[in-house]
Amino acid sequence: MDVIFQTRKPSEVGRWKYIFVHHSRSLSGNARTLDPDGKAADHFVIGNGDGAVDGEIQIGQRWDSQQSALAPAGASNIDPACISICMVGDFDRNKPTQTQLRRLTQLVTALQARFQIPAADVSVVNQSKAGAAGIGRYFPAAAFREDLLPN
């Protein structure tokens, strides 16, 4: 996980305070195809094997330059101190892959440890009405939360 901290612009102390995880609400994709207008809304994208290697963590340009994420579809805004992670998949229809979940946990716990982000500040929105800003009904939120670093 060390590579995720080798950014073009170094992180400022206290810059990142929250982590937000959501799904792409598409069955396939990768950082490039999910971003057709070139805005790269998320800091990280985790592939599901269809468009990117299953569990592949793709680092976005916003993370490399330590810029704030853009709000995903269905959300009006996102806190500027929030790290945004998009998991490829529509978790209102399917479950994420086991590899995706393992890599998500590795990524989130590495970010938690580096930036001292408590589990209470790691967000997943379970409402399917939230669109891509949500995590979908088949995402195992309770099991994911159990694997986070404590507060």
Buried (B, 14 or more C-beta within 10 A) or exposed (E): EEEBEEBEEEEEEEEBBBBBBBBBBBEBBBBEBBBEEEEBBBBBBBBBBBBBBBBBBBBBBBBBEBBBBBBBEBBEEBBEBBBBBBBBBBBBEBBBBEBBBEBBBBBBBBBBEEBEBEBEBBBBBEEBEBBBBBBBEBBBBEEBEEBBBEE
